[in-house]
């Protein structure tokens, strides 16, 4: 594959001085590699792309495999110091959705807190909603001294020092196999015929950097309404990972999922809490 590394660099370096763009033929995980570098004191801004990822990770340690040409796997790392980290994964997801489906006509929606889903015609009577998973997001951070890291800082509050933030994205390009998955995946080629991983990277990378820089200045609140407009769970019956049930009502200004339960409306903000439609 031919990657537009120079074009990407030219588009992004003006926004983030010192940025480099690297494309590797194979690596275990782009997130893991940038976290290794950060712990070793290498905290320069970088967009790291892997044609093949052999040990990719999703949220909660779930594997995410990316074969050459079948998936777009990349991580964007930079020093980051927002006033509030809350809602960062939602902002990243919204940026991707806007880049891939600007008007929403392709059905790209956001599944709190870190997935892109696509609503399509029902596949069967057993899957009436017809949801397909298009992409996943994994955010990790490291302190500059390399003394540790915190995964998924979407609900962290009050960070006083800058951290090296690694935003990892796994985007299906070709329709992947769905065996053993609770939500059937689909590929971007199902929505944009013939699109390649390099072309998809050109669509999403520069707007993602712009979103991160804006988030650092203003946080999630300005994006609340736009997220809710694309919320895949809005007004659906959901089951929380602790077994409780309720109705999803969008997100608040900090990015917490609002769920009407028997005990009243609750703001679900824990990065370790899953919400699934029923």
Buried (B, 14 or more C-beta within 10 A) or exposed (E): EEBBBEEBBEBBBEEBEEBBBBBEEEBBBBBBBBBEBBBEEEBEBBBBBBBBBEEBBBBEEEEBBBBEBBBBBBBBBBBBEBEBBBBBBBBBBBBBBBBBBEEEEBBBBBBBBBBBBBEBEEBEEEEEBBBBBBBBBBBBBBBEEBEEBBBBBBBBEEBEEBBBBBBBBBBBBBBBEBEEEEBBBBBBBBBBEEBBBBBBBBBBBBBBBBBBBBBBEEBBBEBBEBBBBBBBBBEBEBBBEEEBEBBBBBBBBBBBBBBBBEEEEBEBBBBEBBBEBE
